[in-house]
Amino acid sequence: MRRRWFFLGAIALFFWGLWVLEVRPGQLIPSEGGREAAGDFLSAAFQPALDYEESDMRGGEVSFLGKIGKALWLTVRYAVVAMSLAFVIGVIGGVLGSRAWWSQPNLFLQVLRIGTRLLATAIRSVHELMWALLFLSAVGTSPLVAILAMALPYGGTLAKVFSELLDESESSAGEVIRASGGSGFTAFFAGVVTKALPDLATYALYRLECAVRSSAVLGFVGIPTIGYEIKTAYEDGHYHEIWSYVYALLIVVVLFEAWGAKVRGLLTKGTPSRVGEEKGQSLSELWRGRGRSWFLRFSVAILAVGIAAGWMAEDRWGAGVGWEQRERNLDRFTDEMVPYPVREADGDWSVFGSWFSEKMSDRGTVALWRTFHVGTTAILLAGGLSLIGILFAARTLAASNPRGVRDGGGKIRGLLGLFLRGGSMLARAMPEYILAFLLLRVFGPTYWVLIFALAIHNGGILLRLGAEVIDNTKSQASEVILAQGGNRSSAYLAAMMPAGFNRLVLFLFYRWESCIREATVLGMLGVASLGFLISDAKVSFFYDEMILWVGLGAALVFVGDLTSDFVRGKLRTVE
């Protein structure tokens, strides 16, 4: 009954979102001129450029392939450097925000822990693209802008997740160490950190993969990553060059994902976190018992070299504008970020309320409401499509003998499952912002573009996570259905999906908060939402309005984050 009401509510919310956004099926059919332009753009995907499309660009100092290589190098370098800084922020915030760190917390320490977690949630509520716009407005273009724009939200995310992983780690070993006379510091690191270390490392690697995609997106606000080259080629009408950049980005992201998956698998295989405290092993003994894979050692060495090279390759991180110009930019930004009526009233903040009400009644409320529905509608579409795709993508259901029962399944199902798993990898690899940017050329400025971009990317993620849930779910009922001659669809709908329902919904809410976060910036592409208002204010140098819209977007993400955490917590207690 609970599942039935959930599905009915999801369907109602989906169509409500379409009604609020005023989207219609007819908007998916471009005009005659639009169809011709879309056809040219899509046909170029089958003929990516290997050289500059304009003849006067050929023979320059940098070849076209060299230009791609340089853009990819900057994309990866900024991502690696930003993640090294984010990791430091995440470790400090994760430890301070963890209950496991404070063995005897008093009121002050409790306030510090809660304050740390709230601060982490606040800084990650602002999208990295928004951070980049703020820093660009304040100090101008520089490599350091790209680093800080990614490091702050990613550091906040790592801090939150690290604290949760430490809290969920078993603490009995630490209690044994304390009882034996060991210090709280030793008990925490030997009894808690060693058990959580594989999960901490695997999540940090996952965020590194995400950072590569985020680094590419920063190119759309002027950072010289591969996203900048995609945007420039689009403005010049060089469609073949666009697809060359897109394919190069996809290759790099897929390689990072494959490498990360391999390393994460090695980290969670035979790790200290799986060692029982009854063996009484010390921290050094646990370390000596870790996996000794040559691939893992090589990966750690390459990552260390990459971080060092990333930091050392830039001799002037603040380069871009002179110090005097940067100071003038900062002074202007800090002055004009104060609401205009407050400045006119010599700092009298009593007029702020009327100004805020005017802005919200004018455009703010509508943009906020539509941003919420874009993210919600997209995740519901992604969730619905992934539930259908899991039937074919789950390895258990695609096997010739699902749950050990031969039912005459053919090779077509297995090939379809392989196709869907490959497609989901490509969908996950493509950043939502770049995907929406490409879809705009096909469908024009409509909310369908934002919904599809978010749904495709998150659908790929949910398909992978959902398939793993089904593969790992033990259900005797499914085996009985198959053994009695039932088909795979019946086993999936009647047994496997109900058994893994809570986990599937948990992942849905996890991705929902990400959709809300991304929906706040996709409007920068020209579709009316909070992102559009932010971009418009930035172009007009209305920094007070830009701060207002960024703050509203962060508040929306913050509320969505807290709601998602609450729901997921409830689901975990039910499991």
C-alpha positions in Angstrom: 0.0 0.0 0.0 2.9 2.4 0.9 4.6 1.7 -2.4 1.3 2.3 -4.3 0.8 5.7 -2.7 4.4 6.6 -3.4 4.0 5.9 -7.2 0.7 7.7 -7.4 2.2 10.7 -5.6 5.2 10.7 -7.9 3.0 10.6 -11.0 0.8 13.4 -9.8 3.9 15.5 -8.9 5.4 14.9 -12.3 2.4 16.1 -14.3 2.0 19.0 -11.8 5.5 20.1 -12.7 4.8 19.9 -16.4 1.7 22.1 -15.9 3.6 24.7 -13.8 6.4 24.8 -16.4 3.8 25.1 -19.2 5.6 22.5 -21.3 3.8 20.9 -24.2 4.7 18.0 -26.6 4.6 20.4 -29.5 7.6 22.3 -28.1 9.7 19.3 -29.0 9.1 19.9 -32.7 11.4 22.7 -34.0 10.4 25.1 -36.6 11.3 24.5 -40.2 14.4 26.7 -39.9 15.2 25.1 -36.6 14.9 21.6 -38.0 17.5 22.5 -40.7 19.9 23.9 -38.1 19.3 21.0 -35.7 19.9 18.6 -38.6 23.3 20.3 -39.5 24.3 20.2 -35.8 23.4 16.5 -35.3 24.9 15.4 -38.6 28.2 16.9 -37.5 28.3 14.4 -34.7 29.2 11.7 -37.2 32.0 13.8 -38.7 34.0 15.3 -35.8 36.8 17.6 -36.9 40.4 16.7 -36.9 41.5 20.1 -37.9 40.2 23.7 -37.7 37.1 24.3 -39.9 38.4 27.7 -41.0 41.3 27.6 -43.3 43.0 30.7 -41.9 43.3 28.8 -38.5 45.4 26.1 -40.1 49.1 26.4 -39.8 48.9 28.3 -36.6 51.2 27.9 -33.7 48.9 25.3 -32.0 47.3 22.5 -34.0 43.7 21.6 -33.5 44.5 18.4 -31.8 47.1 20.2 -29.7 44.4 22.7 -28.7 42.2 19.8 -27.6 45.1 18.3 -25.6 45.8 21.6 -23.9 42.2 22.2 -22.9 41.9 18.6 -21.5 45.2 19.1 -19.6 43.8 22.3 -18.0 40.5 20.6 -17.2 42.1 17.7 -15.5 44.7 19.8 -13.7 42.2 22.2 -12.2 40.1 19.2 -11.1 43.0 17.4 -9.4 44.3 20.6 -7.7 40.9 21.6 -6.5 40.2 18.1 -5.1 43.5 18.1 -3.2 42.3 21.3 -1.5 38.8 20.0 -1.1 40.1 16.8 0.5 41.9 18.9 3.2 38.7 20.8 3.9 36.7 17.6 3.9 39.0 15.8 6.4 39.0 18.8 8.8 35.3 19.3 8.5 34.6 15.6 8.6 36.5 15.0 11.8 35.1 18.1 13.6 31.6 17.2 12.5 31.8 13.6 13.5 30.4 12.3 16.8 33.1 9.6 16.9 35.8 12.3 17.3 34.3 13.8 20.5 34.5 11.0 23.1 33.1 13.3 25.9 31.3 16.1 24.2 30.2 19.1 26.2 27.9 21.9 25.1 30.7 23.9 23.4 31.9 20.8 21.4 28.3 20.0 20.4 27.8 23.5 19.1 31.1 23.2 17.2 30.1 19.9 15.7 26.7 21.1 14.6 28.1 24.4 13.4 30.7 22.5 11.3 28.1 20.3 9.6 25.8 23.3 8.9 28.7 25.3 7.4 29.6 22.3 5.2 26.0 22.1 4.1 25.9 25.8 3.4 29.0 26.0 1.2 28.0 23.0 -0.8 24.6 24.4 -1.4 26.1 27.0 -3.8 26.9 25.4 -7.1 30.5 25.6 -8.3 29.4 27.6 -11.3 27.9 30.2 -8.9 31.0 30.3 -6.8 33.0 30.9 -10.0 30.7 33.8 -11.0 31.1 35.3 -7.5 34.9 35.1 -7.6 35.0 36.4 -11.2 32.9 39.4 -10.2 35.0 40.0 -7.1 38.6 39.6 -8.4 38.5 38.8 -12.1 39.8 35.9 -14.1 42.5 33.7 -12.7 43.4 30.0 -12.3 42.8 30.4 -8.6 39.1 31.2 -9.3 38.6 27.8 -10.9 40.3 26.1 -8.0 38.4 27.8 -5.2 35.1 27.5 -7.1 35.3 23.7 -7.1 37.2 23.3 -3.8 34.6 25.0 -1.6 31.5 23.0 -2.6 33.4 19.8 -3.0 35.1 20.3 0.4 31.6 20.8 2.0 30.4 17.7 0.4 33.4 15.6 1.5 33.1 17.0 5.0 29.4 15.9 5.3 30.0 12.5 3.8 33.2 11.9 5.8 31.5 12.8 9.1 28.7 10.4 8.3 31.0 7.6 7.3 33.0 8.0 10.6 29.8 8.1 12.6 28.6 4.9 11.0 32.0 3.1 11.4 32.1 0.5 14.2 33.6 1.9 17.4 34.0 -1.2 19.5 37.7 -1.4 18.6 38.1 2.1 19.8 36.4 1.3 23.1 38.8 -1.7 23.5 41.8 0.6 23.0 40.5 3.2 25.5 39.8 0.4 28.0 43.4 -0.8 27.5 44.7 2.7 28.4 45.1 4.1 24.9 44.5 7.7 24.2 41.4 9.0 22.6 43.5 10.1 19.6 44.8 6.5 19.1 41.3 5.1 19.7 39.8 7.3 17.1 42.3 6.6 14.3 43.0 3.0 15.1 39.4 2.0 16.0 37.3 4.3 13.7 39.4 5.7 10.9 41.0 2.4 9.9 37.6 0.9 9.5 36.2 3.8 7.5 39.3 4.4 5.5 38.3 2.4 2.4 34.9 4.1 2.2 36.5 7.5 2.7 39.0 6.8 -0.1 36.5 5.4 -2.5 34.1 8.4 -2.0 37.0 10.9 -2.5 37.9 9.2 -5.8 34.3 9.3 -6.9 34.3 13.1 -6.2 37.4 13.4 -8.3 35.5 11.9 -11.2 32.8 14.5 -10.7 35.4 17.3 -10.4 36.6 16.6 -13.9 33.1 17.2 -15.2 32.7 20.3 -13.1 36.0 21.6 -14.3 34.8 21.3 -17.9 31.6 23.2 -17.1 33.6 26.1 -15.6 34.7 26.9 -19.2 31.2 28.4 -19.9 32.0 31.3 -17.5 35.4 32.0 -19.0 37.8 29.5 -17.3 40.0 28.1 -20.1 38.9 24.5 -19.8 37.4 22.3 -22.6 33.9 23.8 -21.8 35.3 27.2 -23.0 36.4 25.7 -26.3 32.9 24.0 -26.8 31.2 27.4 -26.1 33.6 29.3 -28.5 33.1 26.7 -31.3 29.4 26.9 -30.8 29.4 30.7 -31.1 31.5 30.5 -34.3 29.2 27.9 -35.8 31.9 25.2 -36.0 29.7 22.2 -35.2 32.3 19.6 -36.2 34.8 21.1 -33.8 32.2 21.0 -31.0 31.7 17.3 -31.4 35.5 16.8 -31.3 35.7 18.5 -28.0 32.7 16.6 -26.6 34.1 13.2 -27.6 37.5 14.1 -26.2 35.8 15.1 -22.9 33.7 11.9 -22.8 36.8 9.7 -23.4 38.6 11.4 -20.5 35.7 11.2 -18.1 35.0 7.5 -19.0 38.7 6.7 -18.5 38.6 8.4 -15.1 35.4 6.5 -14.1 36.9 3.2 -15.2 40.1 3.9 -13.3 38.2 5.0 -10.2 36.0 1.9 -10.3 39.1 -0.3 -10.5 40.8 1.5 -7.6 37.7 1.5 -5.5 37.3 -2.2 -6.0 40.8 -2.8 -4.8 40.4 -0.5 -1.8 37.3 -2.4 -0.5 38.8 -5.8 -1.0 40.6 -7.2 2.0 40.9 -3.9 3.7 41.4 -3.0 7.4 37.8 -2.0 7.7 36.8 -5.7 7.4 39.1 -6.8 10.3 37.5 -7.6 13.6 38.6 -5.9 16.7 38.7 -9.3 18.5 42.0 -9.9 16.8 43.4 -7.0 18.8 45.4 -5.6 15.8 47.3 -2.4 16.0 47.2 0.4 13.5 50.5 -0.7 12.0 49.4 -4.3 11.8 46.2 -3.2 10.0 48.2 -1.2 7.6 50.6 -4.1 6.8 47.5 -6.3 6.2 46.1 -4.0 3.4 45.9 -5.1 -0.2 49.2 -5.0 -2.0 48.0 -4.6 -5.6 50.6 -3.2 -8.0 47.8 -1.3 -9.8 46.8 0.3 -6.5 50.4 1.4 -5.7 50.9 2.7 -9.2 47.6 4.7 -9.0 48.6 6.2 -5.7 51.9 7.2 -7.1 50.4 8.7 -10.3 47.8 10.6 -8.2 50.5 12.0 -5.9 52.6 13.1 -8.9 49.6 14.6 -10.6 48.7 16.7 -7.6 52.3 18.0 -7.2 52.5 18.7 -11.0 49.1 20.4 -10.9 50.2 22.8 -8.2 53.7 23.4 -9.6 52.6 23.9 -13.2 51.1 27.3 -12.4 53.7 29.8 -11.4 51.2 32.6 -10.8 47.8 31.3 -9.5 46.5 34.8 -9.2 47.4 35.8 -12.7 44.8 37.2 -15.1 44.6 40.8 -13.9 46.9 43.1 -12.0 46.8 43.5 -8.3 45.6 47.1 -8.5 42.8 46.1 -10.9 41.9 43.1 -8.6 41.6 45.5 -5.6 39.4 47.8 -7.5 37.2 44.9 -8.6 36.9 43.7 -5.1 36.1 47.1 -3.7 33.4 47.6 -6.3 32.0 44.2 -5.7 31.8 44.5 -1.9 30.2 47.9 -2.2 27.6 47.0 -4.8 26.7 43.7 -3.3 24.8 45.7 -0.7 21.2 46.2 -1.9 20.8 49.5 -3.8 18.1 51.0 -1.5 20.3 50.4 1.5 23.3 52.1 -0.2 21.0 55.1 -1.1 19.8 55.3 2.5 23.4 55.4 3.8 23.3 51.9 5.3 19.7 51.9 6.6 18.7 48.3 6.4 15.1 49.0 7.3 14.4 49.5 3.5 15.7 46.0 2.7 12.3 44.4 3.3 10.5 46.4 0.7 13.3 45.9 -1.9 13.3 42.1 -1.2 9.5 41.9 -1.5 9.6 43.8 -4.8 12.2 41.5 -6.3 10.4 38.4 -5.2 7.0 39.6 -6.4 8.5 40.7 -9.7 10.5 37.6 -10.8 12.0 35.8 -7.8 9.0 33.7 -6.6 8.2 32.5 -10.1 11.9 31.6 -10.9 12.3 29.8 -7.5 9.1 27.8 -8.1 10.1 26.8 -11.6 13.6 25.9 -10.6 12.1 23.5 -8.0 9.8 21.9 -10.5 12.5 21.5 -13.1 14.6 19.5 -10.7 11.7 17.5 -9.3 10.2 16.7 -12.7 13.6 15.7 -14.1 14.4 13.3 -11.3 10.9 11.7 -11.5 11.4 11.2 -15.2 14.9 9.8 -14.6 13.5 7.5 -11.8 10.7 6.2 -14.0 12.9 5.4 -17.0 15.6 3.8 -14.7 13.0 1.5 -13.2 12.1 0.3 -16.7 15.8 0.0 -17.7 16.7 -2.0 -14.6 14.6 -4.9 -16.0 17.2 -5.3 -18.7 20.3 -3.7 -17.3 20.6 -5.7 -14.1 23.1 -8.5 -14.7 20.9 -10.9 -12.7 17.9 -10.3 -15.0 20.1 -10.3 -18.2 21.8 -13.6 -17.4 20.8 -16.8 -19.1 19.9 -18.3 -15.8 18.5 -15.5 -13.5 18.7 -16.5 -9.8 20.0 -19.9 -11.0 16.8 -20.7 -12.9 17.0 -21.4 -16.7 14.0 -19.8 -18.3 15.1 -19.9 -22.0 16.3 -16.2 -22.0 18.1 -15.4 -25.3 21.2 -13.5 -26.2 19.1 -10.4 -27.2 18.3 -9.6 -23.6 22.0 -9.9 -22.7 23.0 -7.6 -25.6 20.3 -5.1 -24.6 21.5 -5.1 -21.0 25.1 -4.5 -22.3 23.9 -1.6 -24.4 22.0 0.0 -21.6 24.9 -0.3 -19.2 27.2 1.3 -21.8 24.6 4.0 -22.5 24.3 4.7 -18.8 28.0 5.2 -18.5 28.0 7.8 -21.3 25.0 9.5 -19.7 26.8 9.7 -16.4 30.0 11.0 -18.1 28.3 13.9 -19.9 27.9 17.0 -17.6 24.3 18.2 -17.3 25.2 21.7 -18.3 27.1 20.7 -21.5 24.3 18.3 -22.4 21.7 21.0 -21.9 23.9 23.4 -24.0 23.9 20.8 -26.9 20.1 20.1 -26.6 19.4 23.8 -26.9 20.6 23.7 -30.5 18.1 20.9 -31.2 15.0 22.0 -29.3 15.5 25.7 -28.7 15.0 27.5 -25.3 12.4 25.4 -23.6 12.1 23.8 -20.2 12.2 20.4 -22.0 15.9 21.0 -22.5 16.6 21.4 -18.8 14.4 18.5 -17.9 16.0 16.2 -20.5 19.5 17.1 -19.6 19.0 16.4 -15.9 16.9 13.3 -16.6 19.5 11.8 -19.0 22.5 12.3 -16.6 20.7 11.3 -13.4 18.9 8.4 -15.2 22.3 7.0 -16.1 23.3 7.2 -12.4 20.1 5.7 -11.1 20.2 2.9 -13.7 23.6 1.8 -12.5 22.7 2.2 -8.8 19.3 0.5 -9.2 20.8 -2.4 -11.2 23.3 -3.0 -8.4 20.5 -3.0 -5.8 18.6 -5.6 -7.8 21.7 -7.7 -8.3 22.6 -7.6 -4.6 19.0 -8.2 -3.3 18.3 -11.7 -2.0 14.8 -12.6 -2.8 13.5 -16.2 -2.5 10.2 -15.1 -3.9 11.8 -14.2 -7.2 13.4 -17.6 -7.4 10.1 -19.3 -6.7 8.4 -17.2 -9.5 11.1 -18.1 -12.0 11.1 -21.8 -11.0 7.3 -22.0 -11.5 7.6 -20.7 -15.0 7.1 -17.0 -14.4 8.9 -14.5 -16.6 11.6 -12.1 -15.5 9.3 -9.1 -15.5 7.0 -10.8 -13.0 9.9 -11.7 -10.8 11.2 -8.2 -11.0 7.9 -6.4 -10.3 6.5 -8.8 -7.7 9.6 -9.7 -5.8 12.9 -8.0 -6.6 11.8 -4.4 -6.8 9.6 -4.6 -3.6 12.6 -6.2 -1.8 14.9 -3.3 -2.8 12.3 -0.6 -2.8 13.7 1.4 0.2 17.2 1.4 -1.4 15.8 2.5 -4.7 13.8 5.4 -3.1 16.9 6.3 -1.0 19.0 6.8 -4.2 16.1 8.7 -5.8 16.1 11.3 -3.0 19.9 11.3 -3.0 19.9 12.4 -6.7 16.9 14.7 -6.2 19.0 17.1 -4.1 21.6 17.1 -6.9 18.9 17.8 -9.5 17.7 20.8 -7.4 21.3 22.0 -7.2 21.9 21.7 -10.9 18.5 23.2 -11.8 19.6 26.5 -10.1 22.4 27.0 -12.7 21.0 25.5 -15.9 18.8 28.7 -16.4 22.1 30.5 -17.3 21.7 28.9 -20.7 18.7 31.3 -21.3 15.7 29.5 -19.9 13.8 31.5 -17.3 14.8 30.2 -13.8 17.1 31.3 -11.0 20.1 30.7 -13.1 18.8 33.0 -15.8 18.3 35.8 -13.2 21.8 35.2 -11.8 23.3 35.4 -15.3 21.3 38.5 -16.2 22.3 40.3 -13.0 26.0 39.4 -13.6 25.9 40.8 -17.2 24.2 44.0 -16.0 26.6 44.3 -13.0 23.7 44.3 -10.6 25.7 42.5 -7.9 23.1 43.0 -5.2 20.6 41.2 -7.3 23.1 38.5 -8.2 23.8 37.9 -4.5 20.1 37.7 -3.8 19.4 35.1 -6.5 22.5 33.1 -5.6 21.3 33.1 -1.9 17.8 32.0 -2.9 19.3 29.2 -5.0 21.5 28.1 -2.1 18.5 28.3 0.3 16.5 26.1 -2.1 19.3 23.5 -2.3 19.8 23.7 1.5 16.1 22.9 2.2 16.2 20.2 -0.4 19.3 18.8 1.2 17.8 18.7 4.6 14.5 17.1 3.3 16.5 14.5 1.4 18.6 13.7 4.5 15.4 13.4 6.6 13.7 11.0 4.2 16.8 8.9 3.6 17.3 8.6 7.4 13.7 7.4 7.8 14.2 4.9 5.0 17.4 3.5 6.6 15.6 2.9 9.9 12.9 0.9 8.0 15.4 -1.3 6.2 
